[in-house]
Amino acid sequence: MRLLAPDPGRRVCIARRATCWVFFANGAALGSWVPHIPDAKLALSLSDSLLGSALLGMAVGSLIGLPLSGMLTARFGSRKTTTAAIFALLLATPFPILAPTLPVFALTLVFLGIANGAVDVAMNTQAIAIEERLARPIMSSFHGLFSGGGVAGAAIAGLAIDIGIAPKTHLLATVVGLIMITLFAVPFLLPTTPARTKATRAAATSFRLPRGPLLALGVLSLCSLMAEGAIGDWTAVYLRDDLSAGAGFAALGFVSFSLTMTSGRFLGDRAIRRYGGPAVLAAGTGIAATLLAAALAVGEQHLAVLGFAAVGLGLANAVPVLFSAAGKIAGTPPELALAAVSTAGYCGFLFGPPVIGLIADRFGLGVGLGVVALALAVVALGGACAAVEGTRRWTVSLSASK
């Protein structure tokens, strides 16, 4: 997509603030819904496997929304697509809790997933346009605000649950508030011009399956997003049903995960510059895998929250590191490499919840969440191998220069 003529600095700064709000609102909407998953499970009398299968609908919807948003962004530009997508997401947020039956519940989650996938592509395209205008890296801060929105949404949801506000009332009130501010923000998004030729539109929406070096990155992306999606879907259920936590305390699982992920994203650029992406990836996910496995083995509420917090910190920079590595692979266009790795990642997001639900029905949810610890260990191993390989190449290069 081609940018319009350069805007004054103030215009770009205002557009940056508007885009920050879109990222925050996206996270806040999802964060407001997640703590109410146990309420939907109880209202519809669902088993873990049925809930996991229904939650699969949101991941399926995201896989539909991603390419759809790519085509719409190529045709209409990121400002129009971001505007339409964020309003679609906000309007879809309360419908799962309003669903009277399991089929309707699953269908509303599909629509929520489509809207979420659409806003994901569109708002990141808008963020890239702003980053190019400012000529400095700012993407991590945008994603930090998305995580911050998730923290705020989940925290307010937990408070609402504790003081007895009905889930329907809370979600409807939250959506109204988010829509009102969004109506004010989106007119200030950065204008961009859509792709005009068939060739540029095809390039914007094409992708290839991972192979060679991309396959390894795709596997790590799959494991990372599987772990991220599973923690978001199952923490509250695990704390409430398996560890007998109160509804408000159960919300702390996702809050702690989102809070540490937010902090890690705001601090990640500095750590990566100092230690390197693979080392940060290996250390973070390795520690997270160890602490989560220990917490699940002990089965205590506070340790479980600590384990979920460790997962958030460990995964904070996983996707940025993996996507950055994919974009630097020689011989593959960066946009095609990123599409391939992100497709693999969303497949992990797609299959994670139902797999854990099936395992939980047979062996218990604690064992099911053990799959997350295993996935984190795989990512840690991949990061460690990449760090060792990077050190070896640096040593060889240094010796050659002598």
Secondary structure, 3 states (H helix, E strand, C coil): CEECCCCCHHHHHHHHHHHHHHHHHHHHHHHHHHHHHHHHHHHHCCCHHHHHHHHHHHHHHHHHHHHHHHHHHHHHCHHHHHHHHHHHHHHHCCHHHHCCCHHHHHHHHHHHHHHHHHHHHHHHHHHHHHHHHHCCCCHHHHHHHHHHHHHHHHHHHHHHHHCCCCHHHHHHHHHHHHHHHHHHHHHHCCCEECCCCHHHHHHHHCCCCCCCHHHHHHHHHHHHHHHHHHHHHHHHHHHHHHCCCCHHHHHHHHHHHHHHHHHHHHHHHHHHHHHCHHHHHHHHHHHHHHHHHHHHHHCCHHHHHHHHHHHHHHHCCHHHHHHHHHHCCCCCCHHHHHHHHHHHHHHHHHHHHHHHHHHHHHHCHHHHHHHHHHHHHHHHHHHHHHHHHHHHHHHHHHHHHC
